[in-house]
Amino acid sequence: MLEEILGYTAGTLTTIAFLPQVLKAWRTRSTKDISLGMFLLFSLGVALWLVYGIMISSAPIIAANLVTLVLASSVLIAKLRFG
């Protein structure tokens, strides 16, 4: 039980950390200071963590990485759309 609480807490904090970047990118329509390579690699890594979480049936890993992948992908989409 403590492990799951720790996992959900860690996942929530690291996932929420992306929210300001997502909001800023979409609000300002500016992503010039965001590295495309970094977000491509990061999104791939998060997708692999999601697959890993599914493979080991870990709800905290699945939940955190699913939401993080959505947020990181939205920054990636903004980068591709707005340059």
Secondary structure, 3 states (H helix, E strand, C coil): CHHHHHHHHHHHHHHHCCHHHHHHHHHHCCCCCCCHHHHHHHHHHHHHHHHHHHHCCCHHHHHHHHHHHHHHHHHHHHHHHHC
